[in-house]
Amino acid sequence: MEALQDQLTSSVQEIGHLIDPVSTTARGEAAQLGHKVSQLARYFDPLIVAAVGLASKLHDHQQQMTILDQTKTLSESALQMLYAAKEGGGNPKASHTHDAISEASQLMKEAVDDIMVTLNEAASEGGMVGGMVEAIAESMGRLDEGTPPEPEGSFVDYQTTMVKYSKAIAITAQEMMTKSITCPEELGGLASQVTVDYGQLAHQGRLAAATAEPNEVGFQIKTRVQELGHGCIYMVQKAGALQLSPTDSFSKRELIECARAVTEKVSLVLSALQAGNKGTQACITAACAVSGIIADLDTTIMFASAGTLSPENEESFADHRESILKTAKALVEDTKLLVAGAASSQEKLAQAAQSSAKTITQLTEVVKLGATSMGSEDPETQVVLINAVRDVAKALAELISATKCAAGKPADDPSMYQLKSAAKVMVTNVTSLLKTVKAVEDEATRGTRALEATIECIKQELTVFQSKDIPEKSTTPEEFIRMTKGITIATAKAVAAGNSAQQEDVIATANLSRKAISDMLSTCKQAACHPEVDEDLRIKALQYGSECTSGYINLLEQVLQVLHKPIPEQKQQLALHSKHVAASVTELVQTAEAMKGSEYVDPQDPTVIAETELLGAAASIEAAAKKLEQLKPRAKPKADETLDFEEQILEAAKSIAAATSALVKSASAAQRELVAQGKVGSILANAVDDGQWSQGLISAARMVAAATSNLCEAANASVQGHASEEKLICSAKQVAASTAQLLVACKVKANQDSEAMRRLQAAGNAVKRASDNLVKAAQKAAFDKTEDDSVVVKTKFVGGIAQIIAAQEEMLRKERELEEARKKLAQIRQQQYKFLPSELREDEG
């Protein structure tokens, strides 16, 4: 049996080693393809013979089926691989077949992994770990083989995969420490997983060592992976020993020590990988630093806009101008080194990334000092200067990201073209900063310079918007619509600045336009790329966003024309451009409205919140009513089961209370909406009638709150045994009545046909209907209780007469109390009626 298992394991391993060579030759090495395919096919006869033989020797039916099924899966995936290789034929130009070859290759790898795990688990159940030890040792030996296979990826690709498998081994080692104490029989499966993961790690380590720079780093990676292999062998052996003697404390202690050693060696592998990727890691660190700088500049812009950026000492901008110019030029030199670093060694790339991060930090500080020295009397000019250095920082962040992606790639790789494009943007923004610094003290030109910088910034934002990059988060159509309002305001300000031709107005327009367009483009793409948005709407939103931005750029360029040549003909063009922007904004808003769909609701809408809470309250009350009907007929267990019922009543009361809060907000929102539409006047405007309506709306909502409070008290009293079903019935009726009154108040001046009112009405009706059901159930429960109460009649004549007199006396007392209660209720209602607004009186009438 062990010989069959070794034969099957050997065949599977050899097939696994040939997957990548077959895949590579099928995509571009026709001369070698036939040889590699023949090698692969040679191992399937012994594979199938060994699998059938091993299955016949196993006593566990499940293990037999698993091995046979996985062998069949491996054979089928190999057949699919051969068909794909035949289509590719080793032709590098047949790119349409490459995806199918890669997919078939991946399926074969997964099939090999699955069958290896099964074989190792079968062996380890009896403590036989020799096969796993041999597999790990064989993987270690391949690290020192002569010429490695031709790498298909970069060092970064292999590094990423190695990190994944290294962490997987560390996690499994930690789990083995735990299982050694709690469940030793599961150690076999974990040892098998370590064997498979190490095999993948060693294969990727061989490729990573071949692509690492310098060679010392590659040697260190191989050494660390081999050391980890020795640790894995010791750990697997100790796991096998513990399975043979699960109660042996010495074996447990040895396994735990080996697992800790494996964890330490995993950290050494990760350190070696880090050293081989020094330049890329420096780019990541620099990108984080630049991101923090941009956030700091955003905060500084807020302070400047608020007029609180004031100098601490008596100084002028001239004191900082030379420092800004000198540092900006140094950043240009760092940019050149950064671009060159992508094609050079990791060491040079790391130096360039660190230098650029240091220089942008210095540049930011001197620009902030220069802006502060200008004084808070001119905040718009301060914002212009800070925006200029922010543009530089943002361009540097993009350049660092592009450099990281292009590191180690050939000159014709697409990432290299992205790198060159990012470098051009960087140079453009630094040049713009230099122009802004020179013009910032010139009152005659600084507005024009600010507008030119804004136009360039918006063009760059538009380029990012039109890229295929998917935003990290999405947003709602409402937020999108809200951001379009900023475009309308900025457009009006731009037209006004063009007509006045004042530099101060132009500077304010430049700052406002930059933020308005940036916010609109960001939310437009986030809303359009929401997974629930239709493809046609997505295309329309992106199209109209681009058209709106292009139209706004034309408007700002027309403002520039007016500044250079302020004649009436030029100013007349401003109105035409503004109309084009307004039309684009209208299209954007209509598209955003269409994104909502008929089923879309705003989760923050008070009416929607009210509807949800009321429907939840209705469901809770109905469930409580059904529970009551089921529980009440029993006699003795009433206390505990009634407690369950009362707990549901309390939950229903909480839901209604939450709905009350939401309805009060909805009432306020309705009042503001009607005031904005001109249907009513505000209370502050002394509109008495409309003020009564508003107060009635709020008071009606508060009546629901009061009724809910009474229901809570009644429910709480019932739980404690101090109240009867009658009090619950009255409280529930009051909730239903006050809810209906609130709905009447909401409908007095609202649009009866609106979707929001229809939903709110339906939710209110559901609460009323559920409350009625609760009343009926409670009444039935009270009736059943009355039937259950038996009366013991005295048999003696005198005693019987006395019993009748006592009952009649109690009946007369109850009738008198009932009459007094009815009079009291009538008085309360008369007093409340006096305070109701006229609209509610008419509707009730």
C-alpha positions in Angstrom: 0.0 0.0 0.0 2.8 2.4 0.9 4.5 1.6 -2.5 1.3 2.5 -4.3 1.0 5.7 -2.4 4.6 6.7 -3.2 4.0 5.9 -6.9 0.8 8.0 -7.0 2.5 10.9 -5.1 5.5 10.8 -7.4 3.3 10.9 -10.5 1.3 13.8 -9.2 4.4 15.8 -8.3 5.9 15.2 -11.7 2.7 16.3 -13.4 2.6 19.4 -11.2 6.2 20.3 -12.2 5.3 20.1 -15.9 2.3 22.4 -15.8 4.2 25.7 -16.2 6.6 24.5 -18.9 3.6 23.3 -21.0 1.8 26.5 -20.4 4.8 28.6 -21.4 5.6 26.7 -24.6 2.0 26.7 -25.7 2.1 30.5 -25.7 5.3 31.1 -27.5 7.7 28.2 -28.0 6.4 26.0 -30.7 9.6 24.0 -31.0 9.5 22.7 -27.4 5.7 22.3 -27.2 5.6 18.7 -28.5 8.4 17.5 -26.2 6.8 19.0 -23.1 3.3 17.6 -23.9 4.8 14.1 -24.4 6.5 14.4 -21.0 3.3 15.3 -19.4 1.3 12.5 -21.0 3.9 9.9 -20.0 2.9 10.2 -16.3 -0.8 9.6 -16.6 -0.6 5.8 -17.1 1.2 5.2 -13.8 -1.0 7.8 -12.2 -4.2 6.0 -13.0 -2.8 2.5 -12.2 -1.5 3.7 -8.8 -4.8 5.5 -8.0 -6.9 2.5 -8.8 -4.6 0.2 -6.9 -4.4 2.4 -3.8 -8.2 2.8 -3.8 -8.7 -0.9 -3.8 -6.4 -1.3 -0.7 -8.2 1.4 1.3 -11.0 0.3 3.7 -12.6 3.7 4.0 -15.2 4.0 1.2 -15.1 7.8 1.4 -11.3 7.9 0.9 -11.7 5.5 -2.0 -14.2 7.8 -3.8 -12.2 10.9 -3.0 -8.9 9.6 -4.5 -10.7 8.3 -7.6 -12.7 11.5 -8.1 -9.7 13.7 -7.7 -7.7 11.6 -10.1 -10.5 11.9 -12.6 -10.6 15.7 -12.1 -6.8 15.9 -12.7 -7.1 13.9 -15.9 -10.0 16.0 -17.2 -8.1 19.3 -16.4 -5.0 17.9 -18.2 -7.2 17.1 -21.3 -8.5 20.6 -21.2 -5.0 21.9 -21.0 -3.9 19.9 -24.0 -6.8 21.1 -26.1 -5.9 24.7 -25.1 -2.2 24.1 -25.9 -3.2 22.7 -29.3 -5.2 25.9 -30.1 -2.2 28.1 -29.0 0.3 25.9 -30.9 3.2 27.8 -29.5 2.3 30.9 -31.5 3.0 34.1 -29.5 0.7 36.1 -31.8 -2.3 33.9 -31.0 -3.1 36.0 -28.0 -6.8 35.1 -28.1 -5.8 31.6 -26.9 -3.6 32.7 -24.0 -6.3 33.3 -21.5 -7.7 29.8 -22.1 -4.2 28.3 -21.6 -3.7 30.2 -18.4 -7.1 29.1 -17.1 -6.5 25.5 -17.9 -3.1 25.7 -16.3 -4.6 27.1 -13.1 -7.3 24.4 -13.0 -4.5 21.7 -13.3 -2.6 23.3 -10.4 -5.6 23.3 -8.2 -6.3 19.6 -9.0 -2.7 18.7 -8.2 -3.0 20.5 -4.9 -6.2 18.8 -4.0 -5.0 15.3 -4.6 -1.7 16.0 -2.8 -3.6 17.1 0.3 -5.7 13.9 0.2 -2.7 11.7 -0.1 -0.8 13.4 2.7 -3.8 13.2 5.0 -4.3 9.5 4.2 -0.6 8.9 5.1 -0.6 11.1 8.2 -3.6 9.4 9.8 -1.3 6.5 10.7 1.5 8.8 11.6 3.3 8.1 8.3 4.8 11.4 7.3 7.7 10.1 5.2 6.1 11.1 2.0 5.6 14.7 3.2 9.1 14.9 4.5 10.4 13.7 1.1 8.2 16.2 -0.7 9.5 19.1 1.3 13.1 18.0 0.9 12.6 17.7 -2.9 11.2 21.2 -3.0 14.3 22.4 -1.1 16.6 20.6 -3.5 15.0 22.4 -6.6 16.1 25.8 -5.1 19.7 24.9 -5.9 19.2 23.5 -9.3 21.2 25.1 -12.1 19.2 27.3 -14.6 15.7 28.3 -13.3 12.8 28.4 -15.8 12.4 31.6 -17.7 10.5 34.0 -15.4 7.2 35.2 -16.8 6.7 38.0 -14.2 8.6 40.6 -12.2 10.2 40.3 -8.8 7.2 42.1 -7.3 4.8 39.4 -8.7 6.8 36.6 -7.2 7.3 38.5 -3.9 3.5 38.9 -3.5 2.9 35.2 -4.0 5.7 34.2 -1.6 4.3 36.5 1.1 0.9 34.8 0.7 2.4 31.3 1.1 4.8 32.3 3.9 1.9 33.7 6.0 -0.2 30.6 5.3 2.6 28.4 6.7 2.9 30.7 9.8 -0.9 30.5 10.4 -0.9 26.7 10.0 2.1 26.4 12.4 0.1 28.4 15.0 -2.9 26.2 14.5 -0.7 23.0 15.0 0.4 24.4 18.4 -3.2 24.6 19.4 -4.3 21.3 18.0 -1.4 19.5 19.7 -3.2 20.1 22.9 -6.9 20.1 22.0 -7.2 17.7 19.0 -4.0 15.8 18.0 -5.9 13.7 15.4 -6.2 16.8 13.2 -2.5 17.3 12.9 -2.2 15.2 9.8 -4.3 17.5 7.7 -2.4 20.5 8.9 1.0 18.9 8.2 -0.2 18.1 4.7 -1.2 21.7 4.2 2.3 22.9 5.3 3.8 20.5 2.8 1.7 21.8 -0.1 2.2 25.5 0.9 6.0 25.0 1.2 6.2 23.4 -2.3 4.5 26.5 -3.8 6.7 28.8 -1.7 9.9 27.0 -2.9 8.9 27.2 -6.5 8.1 30.9 -6.3 11.3 31.5 -4.3 13.4 30.0 -7.1 11.9 32.5 -9.6 12.1 35.4 -7.1 15.8 34.7 -6.5 16.4 34.7 -10.3 14.8 38.2 -10.7 16.1 39.8 -7.5 18.6 42.6 -7.6 21.4 42.6 -6.5 22.4 38.9 -6.6 23.1 38.9 -2.9 19.4 39.4 -2.2 18.5 36.4 -4.4 21.0 34.2 -2.6 19.6 35.4 0.8 16.0 34.6 -0.4 17.0 31.0 -1.3 18.9 30.5 1.9 16.0 31.7 4.1 13.5 29.5 2.2 15.7 26.5 2.6 16.1 27.2 6.4 12.3 27.4 6.6 12.1 24.0 4.8 14.3 22.4 7.5 12.0 23.8 10.1 8.9 22.5 8.3 10.4 19.0 8.1 11.1 18.9 11.8 7.6 20.1 12.5 5.9 17.5 10.3 8.0 14.7 11.8 7.0 15.8 15.4 3.4 16.0 14.3 3.6 12.4 13.0 5.2 11.3 16.3 2.4 12.9 18.3 -0.2 11.2 16.3 1.3 7.9 17.1 1.3 8.8 20.9 -1.4 11.5 21.4 -0.8 11.6 25.2 3.0 12.0 25.1 3.7 15.3 26.8 7.3 15.3 25.6 6.1 15.0 21.9 3.7 17.9 22.4 6.4 20.1 23.8 8.7 19.3 20.9 6.0 20.1 18.4 5.2 23.4 20.0 8.9 24.4 19.9 9.2 23.4 16.3 6.1 25.4 15.4 7.6 28.5 17.1 10.8 28.0 15.2 8.9 27.8 11.9 7.1 31.1 12.7 10.5 32.8 13.4 11.9 31.5 10.1 8.8 32.8 8.2 9.7 36.3 9.5 13.2 35.8 8.2 11.9 34.9 4.7 9.7 38.0 4.7 12.7 40.2 5.7 14.7 38.8 2.8 11.9 39.6 0.4 11.7 43.1 1.8 15.4 43.6 1.2 14.9 42.5 -2.4 12.2 45.0 -2.9 13.8 48.0 -1.3 13.0 50.5 -4.1 9.3 49.5 -4.4 9.0 49.6 -0.6 10.6 53.1 -0.5 8.0 54.2 -3.1 5.2 52.9 -0.9 6.6 54.8 2.1 7.1 58.0 0.0 3.5 57.8 -1.3 2.2 57.5 2.3 4.2 60.6 3.3 2.9 62.6 0.3 -0.6 61.6 1.0 -0.2 63.0 4.5 1.2 66.2 3.1 -1.9 66.6 0.8 -4.2 66.2 3.8 -2.2 68.8 5.7 -2.5 71.2 2.8 -6.2 70.7 2.7 -6.4 71.7 6.4 -4.2 74.7 5.7 -6.6 75.8 2.9 -9.5 75.6 5.3 -7.7 77.9 7.8 -6.7 80.3 5.0 -10.3 80.4 3.6 -11.5 81.3 7.1 -9.0 84.2 7.3 -7.1 82.7 10.3 -3.7 82.1 8.6 -1.7 85.0 10.1 2.1 85.5 10.5 3.6 85.3 13.9 6.4 87.7 13.1 6.8 90.8 10.9 7.9 89.3 7.6 7.0 89.6 3.9 6.6 87.1 1.0 9.9 88.3 -0.5 11.7 86.7 2.5 10.5 83.2 1.3 10.3 83.6 -2.5 13.9 82.5 -3.2 13.6 79.5 -0.9 10.4 78.4 -2.7 12.0 78.7 -6.2 15.2 76.9 -5.1 13.3 74.0 -3.5 11.0 73.7 -6.5 13.9 73.4 -8.8 15.4 70.7 -6.6 12.2 68.8 -6.8 12.4 68.8 -10.6 15.8 67.1 -10.4 14.4 64.5 -8.0 11.6 63.9 -10.5 14.2 63.1 -13.2 16.0 60.6 -10.8 12.6 59.0 -9.9 11.7 58.4 -13.6 15.2 57.0 -14.3 15.0 54.8 -11.1 12.1 52.8 -12.6 14.5 51.4 -15.2 17.6 51.0 -12.8 18.3 49.1 -9.7 16.1 48.9 -6.6 18.8 50.8 -4.6 18.7 53.8 -6.9 14.9 53.7 -7.0 14.8 53.8 -3.2 17.2 56.8 -3.1 15.2 58.7 -5.6 11.9 58.0 -3.8 13.3 59.0 -0.4 14.8 62.2 -1.8 11.6 63.3 -3.6 9.6 62.7 -0.4 12.1 64.8 1.6 12.1 67.6 -1.0 8.3 67.9 -1.3 8.1 68.1 2.5 10.5 71.0 2.5 8.7 72.7 -0.4 5.4 72.4 1.4 6.8 74.1 4.5 8.4 77.0 2.7 5.2 77.6 0.6 3.1 77.5 3.8 5.4 80.1 5.4 5.2 82.2 2.3 1.4 82.1 2.3 1.3 82.9 6.0 3.6 85.9 5.5 1.0 87.5 3.1 -1.4 88.0 6.0 -5.0 87.0 6.5 -6.3 90.2 4.9 -6.0 88.5 1.5 -7.2 84.9 2.1 -8.0 84.2 -1.6 -4.4 84.8 -2.6 -3.2 82.6 0.2 -5.4 79.8 -1.1 -4.1 80.2 -4.6 -0.5 79.8 -3.5 -1.3 76.7 -1.3 -3.4 75.2 -4.1 -0.4 75.5 -6.4 1.9 73.4 -4.1 -1.0 71.0 -3.5 -1.2 70.4 -7.3 2.6 69.6 -7.2 2.2 67.2 -4.3 -0.8 65.4 -6.0 1.2 65.1 -9.2 4.2 63.7 -7.2 1.9 61.1 -5.6 0.7 59.9 -9.1 4.3 59.9 -10.3 5.5 57.7 -7.4 2.6 55.3 -8.0 3.4 55.1 -11.7 7.1 54.5 -10.9 6.3 51.7 -8.5 4.2 49.9 -11.1 6.8 50.4 -13.9 9.8 49.3 -11.8 11.6 46.5 -13.5 9.3 46.4 -16.6 10.6 46.6 -20.2 10.6 49.8 -22.1 7.6 48.9 -24.2 5.4 47.9 -21.3 2.1 50.0 -20.9 3.2 51.0 -17.4 6.2 52.9 -18.9 3.9 55.1 -21.0 1.9 55.9 -17.8 5.1 56.8 -16.1 6.1 59.2 -18.9 2.6 60.8 -18.8 2.8 61.3 -15.0 6.3 62.9 -15.3 4.9 65.4 -17.8 2.1 66.4 -15.4 4.6 66.7 -12.6 6.8 69.1 -14.7 3.7 71.1 -15.7 2.6 71.6 -12.2 6.0 72.6 -10.9 6.2 75.1 -13.7 2.8 76.4 -12.7 3.9 76.8 -9.1 7.0 78.8 -10.2 4.7 81.2 -12.3 2.3 81.6 -9.4 5.1 82.4 -7.0 6.5 85.1 -9.3 3.0 86.6 -10.0 1.5 86.4 -6.5 2.7 89.9 -5.5 1.6 91.5 -8.8 -1.9 92.7 -8.2 -2.4 93.2 -12.0 -1.7 89.6 -13.0 -2.2 87.3 -10.0 -5.9 86.7 -10.8 -5.0 85.8 -14.4 -2.3 83.4 -13.1 -4.7 81.8 -10.6 -7.3 81.2 -13.3 -4.7 79.6 -15.6 -3.6 77.3 -12.8 -7.2 76.4 -12.1 -7.9 75.6 -15.8 -4.8 73.3 -15.9 -5.9 71.6 -12.7 -9.5 71.0 -14.0 -8.0 69.5 -17.2 -6.0 67.1 -15.1 -9.0 66.2 -13.0 -10.9 65.5 -16.2 -8.2 63.2 -17.5 -8.4 61.2 -14.2 -12.2 61.2 -14.5 -12.1 59.8 -18.0 -9.7 57.0 -17.1 -11.0 53.4 -16.6 -10.0 53.4 -12.9 -12.9 52.3 -10.6 -13.3 54.6 -7.5 -12.7 52.9 -4.2 -16.1 53.9 -2.8 -19.6 54.7 -4.2 -22.1 57.4 -3.3 -25.8 58.1 -3.6 -27.6 60.0 -6.4 -28.7 62.6 -3.8 -25.1 63.4 -3.0 -24.3 63.6 -6.7 -27.2 66.1 -7.2 -26.1 68.1 -4.2 -22.6 68.5 -5.7 -24.0 69.8 -9.0 -25.4 72.9 -7.1 -21.8 74.0 -6.6 -21.3 74.1 -10.4 -24.3 76.5 -10.7 -22.9 78.8 -8.1 -19.4 78.8 -9.6 -20.8 79.4 -13.0 -22.7 82.6 -11.8 -19.5 83.7 -10.1 -17.4 83.2 -13.2 -19.8 85.2 -15.4 -19.8 88.0 -12.8 -16.0 88.0 -12.6 -15.7 88.2 -16.4 -18.1 91.1 -16.5 -16.3 93.0 -13.7 -12.7 92.0 -14.8 -11.5 92.6 -11.3 -8.5 90.5 -10.2 -10.0 89.9 -6.8 -13.2 88.5 -8.3 -11.2 86.3 -10.7 -9.1 84.9 -7.8 -12.2 84.0 -5.9 -13.7 82.4 -9.0 -10.6 80.3 -9.6 -10.6 78.9 -6.0 -14.3 78.2 -6.1 -14.2 76.6 -9.5 -11.4 74.3 -8.6 -13.4 72.8 -5.6 -16.8 72.7 -7.4 -15.5 70.8 -10.4 -13.4 68.5 -8.4 -16.3 67.6 -6.0 -18.7 67.1 -9.0 -16.4 64.8 -10.9 -15.6 62.7 -7.9 -19.2 62.2 -6.9 -20.3 61.7 -10.5 -17.9 58.8 -11.0 -18.7 57.3 -7.6 -22.4 57.4 -8.3 -22.0 56.1 -11.8 -19.8 53.2 -10.8 -22.3 52.0 -8.1 -22.9 48.3 -8.8 -26.7 48.8 -8.9 -26.6 51.5 -11.6 -27.7 50.5 -15.1 -25.0 50.4 -17.7 -26.8 53.0 -20.0 -27.2 55.4 -17.0 -23.5 54.9 -16.1 -22.4 55.8 -19.7 -24.8 58.9 -19.7 -23.5 60.1 -16.3 -19.9 59.9 -17.3 -20.6 61.5 -20.7 -22.5 64.4 -19.2 -19.9 64.9 -16.4 -17.2 65.2 -19.1 -19.4 67.6 -21.2 -20.2 69.7 -18.1 -16.5 70.0 -17.2 -15.4 70.8 -20.8 -18.1 73.5 -21.0 -16.9 74.9 -17.7 -13.3 74.9 -19.0 -14.5 76.9 -22.0 -16.2 79.3 -19.8 -13.1 80.0 -17.7 -11.0 80.3 -20.9 -13.5 82.9 -22.1 -13.0 84.8 -18.8 -9.3 84.7 -19.6 -10.0 86.2 -23.0 -12.1 89.0 -21.4 -9.2 89.8 -19.0 -6.8 90.1 -21.9 -9.3 92.0 -24.2 -12.2 93.4 -22.2 -14.6 94.4 -25.0 -18.4 93.9 -25.1 -18.2 91.2 -27.8 -16.0 89.0 -25.6 -18.3 89.5 -22.6 -21.4 88.5 -24.6 -19.8 85.1 -25.1 -19.9 84.5 -21.4 -23.6 84.1 -21.4 -23.5 81.5 -24.2 -20.9 79.4 -22.4 -22.8 79.7 -19.1 -26.0 78.4 -20.8 -24.1 75.4 -22.1 -22.8 74.6 -18.6 -26.4 75.0 -17.2 -27.8 72.6 -19.8 -25.1 70.1 -18.9 -25.9 70.4 -15.2 -29.6 69.8 -16.1 -28.7 66.6 -17.9 -26.6 65.5 -15.0 -29.4 66.1 -12.5 -31.9 64.2 -14.7 -29.5 61.3 -15.0 -29.0 61.3 -11.2 -32.8 61.3 -10.7 -33.0 58.3 -13.1 -30.3 56.5 -11.1 -32.7 56.5 -8.1 -35.2 54.2 -9.8 -38.8 53.7 -8.6 -37.7 51.5 -5.8 -34.9 53.8 -4.5 -35.3 55.4 -1.1 -33.0 57.7 0.8 -32.2 55.9 4.1 -31.8 59.3 5.8 -35.2 60.6 4.6 -37.3 61.2 7.8 -40.4 59.9 6.0 -38.7 56.7 5.0 -37.4 56.2 8.6 -41.0 56.8 9.9 -42.4 54.3 7.4 -39.9 51.7 8.4 -40.4 52.1 12.1 -44.2 52.1 11.8 -44.2 48.9 9.7 -41.9 47.3 12.2 -44.2 48.3 15.0 -47.2 46.9 13.1 -45.4 43.5 12.6 -44.4 43.4 16.3 -47.9 44.1 17.5 -49.4 41.5 15.2 -46.9 38.9 16.4 -47.8 39.8 20.0 -51.5 39.3 19.2 -51.0 35.9 17.7 -48.7 34.9 20.6 -51.4 36.0 23.1 -54.1 33.9 21.3 -51.9 30.8 21.5 -50.7 31.2 25.1 -53.8 32.4 27.0 -56.1 29.3 27.0 -53.7 27.5 29.3 -54.2 27.8 33.0 -51.1 27.6 35.2 -48.2 28.4 33.0 -49.8 31.8 32.2 -47.2 33.8 34.1 -44.1 32.8 32.1 -45.9 32.8 28.8 -47.6 36.1 29.5 -44.1 37.5 30.2 -43.0 36.5 26.7 -46.1 38.2 25.3 -45.4 41.4 27.4 -41.8 41.4 26.2 -43.1 41.5 22.6 -45.4 44.4 23.6 -42.4 46.2 25.0 -40.5 45.7 21.7 -43.6 47.0 19.8 -43.7 50.0 22.1 -40.0 50.7 21.5 -40.6 50.6 17.7 -43.5 53.0 17.9 -41.4 55.3 20.0 -38.7 55.3 17.4 -41.3 56.0 14.8 -42.5 58.9 16.8 -39.1 60.5 16.8 -38.8 60.0 13.0 -42.3 61.4 12.4 -41.6 64.6 14.3 -38.5 65.0 12.1 -40.8 64.3 9.1 -43.3 66.9 10.3 -40.5 69.5 10.5 -39.2 68.6 7.1 -42.8 68.9 5.7 -43.1 72.3 7.2 -39.8 73.5 5.7 -40.7 72.1 2.3 -44.1 73.8 2.2 -42.6 77.1 3.4 -40.0 76.8 0.6 -42.8 76.1 -2.0 -44.7 79.2 -0.8 -47.8 77.1 0.2 -47.5 78.4 3.8 -45.7 81.1 5.7 -43.2 80.5 8.4 -44.2 80.9 12.1 -41.6 83.6 12.5 -43.4 85.6 9.8 -46.5 85.8 12.1 -48.6 83.8 9.7 -51.1 82.8 12.3 -53.1 80.2 10.4 -50.1 78.5 9.0 -48.4 78.6 12.3 -51.4 76.8 13.8 -51.0 74.1 11.2 -47.4 73.7 12.0 -48.0 73.5 15.7 -50.8 71.1 15.1 -48.6 68.8 13.1 -46.0 68.8 15.8 -48.6 68.4 18.6 -50.2 65.5 16.8 -46.8 63.7 16.6 -46.4 64.4 20.3 -49.8 62.8 21.0 -48.5 59.6 19.5 -45.5 59.9 21.8 -47.8 60.3 24.8 -49.9 57.3 23.8 -46.8 55.2 23.3 -45.5 56.2 26.7 -48.8 55.0 28.2 -48.5 51.7 26.3 -45.0 51.2 27.7 -46.3 51.8 31.3 -49.1 49.4 30.8 -46.8 46.8 29.4 -44.3 47.3 32.2 -47.1 47.1 34.8 -48.4 43.9 33.3 -45.0 42.3 33.5 -44.9 43.1 37.2 -48.5 41.9 37.7 -49.9 45.3 38.6 -52.1 45.8 35.5 -54.8 44.0 33.6 -55.6 43.3 30.0 -58.1 46.2 30.1 -55.3 48.7 30.6 -53.4 47.2 27.7 -56.5 47.4 25.5 -57.0 51.1 26.3 -53.4 51.9 25.7 -53.4 50.1 22.3 -56.6 51.9 21.3 -55.0 55.2 22.2 -51.9 54.5 20.1 -54.1 53.6 17.1 -56.2 56.8 17.5 -53.3 59.1 17.9 -51.5 57.6 14.9 -54.6 58.2 12.8 -54.7 61.8 14.1 -51.1 62.3 13.1 -51.7 61.1 9.6 -54.6 63.5 9.3 -52.3 66.3 10.4 -49.7 65.3 7.9 -52.2 65.4 5.1 -53.8 68.8 5.8 -51.6 70.7 3.3 -49.4 68.1 1.8 -49.6 66.7 -1.7 -52.0 63.8 -1.4 -50.7 62.0 -4.5 -47.0 62.0 -3.5 -45.3 58.7 -3.1 -44.0 59.6 0.3 -47.5 60.3 1.6 -48.9 57.1 0.2 -46.2 55.1 1.9 -46.7 56.9 5.2 -50.4 56.4 5.0 -50.0 52.7 4.4 -47.6 52.4 7.3 -50.0 54.2 9.7 -52.9 52.1 8.6 -50.8 49.0 9.3 -50.1 50.2 12.9 -53.8 50.9 13.4 -54.8 47.5 12.0 -52.2 45.7 14.2 -53.4 47.6 17.2 -57.0 46.6 16.6 -55.9 42.9 16.3 -54.0 43.3 19.6 -57.2 44.7 21.2 -59.3 41.8 20.0 -56.8 39.3 21.2 -56.5 40.9 24.6 -60.3 41.1 24.9 -60.5 37.4 24.0 -57.8 36.7 26.6 -59.8 38.6 29.2 -62.9 36.7 28.3 -61.2 33.4 28.5 -59.8 34.4 31.9 -63.4 35.2 33.1 -64.6 31.8 31.9 -61.8 30.1 33.8 -62.6 31.9 37.1 -65.0 29.5 38.8 -67.4 30.8 41.5 -68.0 28.6 44.6 -71.7 29.0 45.6 -72.6 28.5 49.2 -75.2 25.8 49.8 -76.7 27.2 53.0 -79.7 29.6 52.5 -78.4 32.5 54.6 -74.9 32.3 53.2 -76.3 32.2 49.7 -78.4 35.4 50.3 -75.4 37.2 51.7 -73.4 36.2 48.6 -76.0 37.6 46.3 -76.2 40.9 48.2 -72.4 41.3 48.1 -72.3 40.6 44.3 -75.1 43.2 43.7 -73.3 45.8 45.8 -70.0 45.3 43.8 -72.0 45.6 40.5 -73.6 48.9 41.6 -70.2 50.2 42.7 -68.6 49.3 39.3 -71.5 50.9 37.4 -71.0 54.1 39.4 -67.2 54.1 38.7 -67.9 53.5 35.0 -70.2 56.5 34.8 -67.7 58.7 36.6 -64.9 57.5 34.2 -67.1 58.3 31.2 -67.7 61.9 32.4 -64.0 62.4 33.1 -63.1 61.2 29.6 -65.6 63.5 28.0 -64.2 66.5 30.0 -60.6 65.6 28.9 -61.7 65.4 25.2 -63.5 68.7 25.4 -60.5 70.5 26.9 -58.2 68.9 24.2 -60.5 69.9 21.4 -60.2 73.6 22.3 -56.4 73.5 21.5 -56.7 71.6 18.1 -56.0 73.7 14.9 -59.0 74.5 12.7 -57.8 72.1 10.0 -57.8 69.1 12.4 -61.2 70.1 13.7 -62.7 70.2 10.2 -61.1 66.8 9.3 -62.3 65.2 12.5 -65.8 66.7 11.9 
